[in-house]
């Protein structure tokens, strides 16, 4: 009987070890709102692959692009509630929740990559603290290319935008519509193509990257390269999920996140020119804005900055002072 016992014990031990190995692997879902071909989504996949490699497969992150898991406005709450362990969020979309989130969506506050990096340095400590209070860990953020104006008809000044059906995707873009007397219609990126095809909207302010993603050249004729602001996508993770990882795995995630931020910025700069070239190649007129249009839109930005400072209070002033230092 004893001779039979040891082989059976060996089998039991092997089964136990195998089960332990299986249990040791952690799986995360990462919800994202943009197409899989978008540079942000590609960066997320590379981030996930680097985490997989660095942890020896201990942490597997599955990226769900194109709002396939949750729609853009739902992602933050889903990550907070643990329905997804991680998510990518357009930071400016959260401005109504807390004004500091929307600083990078203010027209002409930070309108170049260098200025965007400076604003990020001032904004990040405040955002990290707020997210921690909300049960989230901030991993990294990457700016979109500068935002321009897409329309069906030529636009020479803000007066030409009166009454136009304007796609809004954040509190800031909705406020721009109000200030230029356009008609704001809330449409997220995943629904933009359909909204244009059905004439729900006829203008938008967004980047060349979104213009290519949504094939805006199929519906709109003009792109005015205003370079008005560079909104950021931030990647966050549920704090309980992050804290449940062992220390080496946490460090691997943070290291991969830091690399993703650097890589994403370089990709954004590259994509900025590539996508404008693709818009042209598909028949869209890519134009510099008239002096009048630029001046008009800068005045809109000044009004919005003043309003934002009044709502943001001491935190907003501290952020602006740090950015302008």
C-alpha positions in Angstrom: 0.0 0.0 0.0 2.8 2.3 0.8 4.3 1.9 -2.6 1.0 3.0 -4.2 0.8 6.0 -1.8 3.9 7.9 -3.0 3.0 8.0 -6.7 -0.5 9.2 -5.9 0.9 11.8 -3.6 3.2 12.9 -6.4 0.2 13.3 -8.7 -1.7 15.3 -6.1 1.3 17.5 -5.5 1.7 18.2 -9.3 -2.0 19.1 -9.5 -1.7 21.4 -6.6 1.4 23.1 -8.1 -0.3 23.5 -11.4 -3.4 25.0 -9.7 -1.1 27.4 -7.8 0.6 28.5 -11.1 -2.8 29.1 -12.7 -4.0 31.1 -9.6 -0.8 33.2 -9.7 -1.7 34.6 -13.1 -3.7 37.8 -12.8 -5.9 39.0 -15.7 -6.9 42.6 -16.2 -9.3 44.1 -18.7 -8.4 47.6 -20.0 -11.3 49.6 -21.5 -10.5 52.1 -24.3 -12.7 54.2 -26.5 -10.7 54.6 -29.7 -10.2 52.3 -32.7 -7.5 49.6 -32.5 -5.6 51.3 -35.3 -5.4 54.6 -33.4 -1.9 55.4 -32.0 -3.2 55.5 -28.4 -4.7 52.0 -28.8 -1.5 50.7 -30.4 0.4 52.2 -27.5 -1.9 50.5 -25.0 -1.3 47.1 -26.6 2.5 47.6 -26.5 2.2 48.6 -22.8 0.2 45.4 -22.1 2.8 43.3 -24.0 5.7 44.8 -22.1 3.9 44.1 -18.8 3.3 40.5 -19.9 7.0 40.1 -20.8 8.4 41.8 -17.7 6.2 39.7 -15.4 6.8 36.5 -17.2 3.1 36.2 -17.9 2.1 36.8 -14.3 0.0 39.8 -15.3 -2.1 39.6 -18.5 -3.8 42.8 -19.7 -6.4 42.6 -22.4 -7.1 45.9 -24.3 -10.7 46.4 -25.4 -10.5 49.2 -28.0 -13.2 51.1 -29.8 -15.6 51.3 -26.8 -16.2 47.6 -27.1 -16.2 47.1 -23.4 -17.6 50.4 -22.1 -18.4 53.7 -23.9 -16.1 56.6 -23.3 -18.2 58.3 -20.6 -18.6 55.1 -18.7 -14.9 54.0 -18.4 -13.9 55.9 -15.3 -16.8 54.7 -13.3 -16.3 51.1 -14.5 -12.7 51.1 -13.4 -13.6 52.7 -10.0 -16.2 50.0 -9.5 -13.9 47.2 -10.6 -15.9 46.2 -13.6 -12.7 46.7 -15.6 -9.3 46.8 -13.8 -7.9 49.6 -16.0 -9.1 52.1 -18.5 -8.0 54.9 -20.8 -9.9 58.2 -20.4 -9.9 61.5 -22.2 -9.0 63.7 -19.2 -10.9 66.8 -20.4 -14.1 64.8 -20.4 -14.1 64.9 -16.6 -14.0 68.7 -16.2 -17.5 68.9 -14.8 -16.5 66.5 -12.1 -13.4 68.5 -11.1 -12.1 71.5 -13.1 -8.4 70.6 -12.9 -9.1 67.6 -15.2 -10.1 70.0 -17.9 -7.1 72.3 -17.9 -5.6 70.6 -21.1 -8.9 71.2 -22.9 -8.8 75.0 -22.7 -8.2 76.6 -26.1 -4.8 78.2 -26.5 -3.7 77.7 -22.9 -1.1 75.1 -24.0 -1.1 74.9 -27.8 2.1 73.2 -28.7 3.8 69.9 -27.7 6.4 71.8 -25.5 3.6 73.7 -23.7 1.6 70.5 -23.3 4.5 68.9 -21.6 4.8 71.9 -19.3 1.1 71.8 -18.5 1.3 68.0 -17.8 4.1 68.6 -15.3 2.0 71.1 -13.4 -1.3 69.1 -13.7 -0.1 65.6 -12.9 0.5 65.9 -9.2 -2.9 67.3 -8.6 -4.6 64.7 -10.8 -2.7 61.8 -9.2 -3.9 63.0 -5.7 -7.5 63.3 -6.8 -7.5 59.9 -8.5 -6.0 58.3 -5.4 -8.9 59.8 -3.4 -11.3 58.2 -5.9 -9.7 54.7 -5.6 -7.6 55.0 -8.8 -3.9 54.9 -9.7 -2.6 57.1 -12.4 -0.3 55.3 -14.8 0.5 57.6 -17.7 -0.9 60.2 -20.0 -0.4 61.0 -23.7 -1.4 64.1 -25.6 -3.4 64.0 -28.8 -2.1 66.0 -31.7 -3.2 69.7 -31.7 -6.9 70.3 -32.3 -8.2 71.9 -35.5 -11.6 72.8 -37.0 -13.4 70.5 -39.5 -16.4 71.9 -41.5 -18.4 71.4 -44.6 -18.2 75.0 -45.7 -15.4 77.6 -45.7 -14.9 79.5 -42.4 -13.2 82.8 -42.3 -14.3 84.0 -38.8 -16.4 82.9 -35.8 -19.4 84.6 -37.4 -19.4 81.9 -40.0 -20.0 79.3 -37.3 -23.3 80.7 -36.2 -26.0 78.0 -36.2 -23.7 75.2 -37.4 -24.3 71.7 -35.9 -21.2 71.3 -33.8 -20.0 68.0 -32.4 -19.2 68.4 -28.7 -17.4 65.6 -26.8 -16.3 67.4 -23.6 -17.5 70.3 -21.4 -15.0 72.6 -23.1 -16.0 71.8 -26.7 -19.7 72.3 -25.7 -18.8 75.7 -24.2 -16.9 76.7 -27.4 -20.1 75.9 -29.3 -22.1 78.3 -27.0 -19.5 81.0 -27.4 -19.5 80.9 -31.2 -23.3 80.5 -31.4 -23.1 77.0 -32.9 -25.6 74.2 -32.0 -23.7 71.7 -29.7 -24.5 68.0 -30.2 -22.8 65.5 -27.9 -21.1 62.7 -30.0 -18.3 60.5 -28.8 -15.5 59.3 -31.2 -17.0 55.8 -31.7 -20.3 57.4 -33.1 -18.8 60.3 -35.0 -18.9 58.7 -38.5 -22.5 57.8 -38.2 -23.4 61.2 -36.8 -21.8 62.8 -39.9 -23.4 60.4 -42.3 -26.9 61.2 -40.9 -26.2 65.0 -40.8 -26.6 65.0 -37.0 -23.4 67.1 -36.9 -21.6 69.1 -39.6 -18.5 70.4 -37.8 -16.1 69.4 -35.1 -12.9 70.4 -33.4 -10.5 67.5 -33.1 -7.1 66.3 -34.3 -5.9 65.0 -37.6 -5.7 61.5 -36.0 -9.4 61.4 -35.2 -10.1 62.9 -38.6 -8.5 59.8 -40.2 -9.9 57.3 -37.7 -13.5 58.6 -38.4 -12.8 59.2 -42.1 -14.1 62.8 -41.8 -12.9 63.4 -45.4 -16.0 61.4 -46.5 -18.3 64.0 -45.1 -16.4 67.3 -44.5 -14.4 69.4 -46.9 -12.2 71.7 -44.8 -9.7 71.3 -42.0 -8.4 74.5 -40.4 -5.2 73.7 -38.6 -5.8 76.0 -35.6 -3.5 74.1 -33.2 -5.8 75.2 -30.4 -5.1 72.7 -27.6 -3.7 69.2 -27.0 -6.0 67.1 -24.8 -4.6 64.1 -23.0 -5.7 60.5 -22.7 -4.8 59.2 -19.2 -4.5 55.5 -18.3 -5.7 54.6 -14.8 -6.1 51.4 -12.8 -8.3 50.4 -10.0 -6.3 50.9 -6.7 -7.5 47.6 -5.1 -6.4 45.7 -8.2 -3.0 47.5 -8.3 -2.5 47.0 -4.5 -3.3 43.2 -4.9 -0.2 42.8 -7.1 3.1 41.9 -5.6 5.8 44.5 -5.5 7.9 43.3 -8.5 4.7 43.2 -10.6 3.7 46.7 -9.5 7.1 48.0 -10.4 6.9 46.3 -13.8 3.5 48.0 -14.5 4.9 51.5 -13.5 8.1 51.0 -15.6 6.0 50.0 -18.6 3.7 53.0 -18.1 6.6 55.4 -18.0 7.9 53.9 -21.3 4.4 54.2 -22.8 4.2 57.9 -21.9 7.5 58.6 -23.7 6.7 56.4 -26.7 3.1 57.9 -26.9 4.4 61.4 -27.1 6.8 60.6 -29.9 3.9 58.8 -31.7 1.6 61.7 -31.3 4.1 64.1 -32.9 4.6 61.7 -35.8 0.9 61.1 -36.3 0.2 64.8 -36.3 1.9 65.3 -39.7 1.1 61.8 -41.1 -2.7 62.2 -40.6 -2.8 65.7 -42.0 -1.1 64.3 -45.1 -3.7 61.5 -45.3 -6.5 64.0 -45.0 -5.1 65.9 -48.0 -4.6 62.7 -49.9 -8.3 61.9 -49.5 -9.4 65.2 -50.9 -9.8 67.4 -47.8 -8.5 70.9 -47.9 -6.0 71.3 -45.0 -5.7 75.1 -44.5 -4.1 77.5 -42.1 -6.8 79.6 -40.4 -7.3 83.2 -41.4 -5.9 85.8 -39.0 -9.5 86.7 -38.1 -10.5 83.2 -37.3 -7.4 82.6 -35.2 -8.0 85.9 -33.3 -11.7 85.1 -32.8 -10.9 81.7 -31.4 -8.2 83.0 -29.1 -10.8 85.4 -27.6 -13.0 82.4 -27.0 -10.1 80.8 -25.2 -9.6 83.9 -23.0 -13.2 83.8 -21.9 -13.0 80.1 -21.1 -9.8 80.5 -19.1 -11.4 83.2 -17.0 -14.5 81.1 -16.4 -12.3 78.0 -15.6 -10.2 79.9 -13.0 -13.4 81.2 -11.3 -14.7 77.6 -11.0 -11.3 75.9 -10.3 -10.5 78.2 -7.3 -7.2 77.9 -5.5 -6.2 74.6 -7.2 -6.7 76.2 -10.6 -4.6 79.3 -9.6 -1.8 77.0 -8.2 -1.9 74.9 -11.4 -1.7 78.0 -13.7 1.1 79.6 -11.6 3.1 76.3 -11.8 2.6 76.1 -15.5 3.6 79.7 -16.2 6.6 79.6 -13.9 
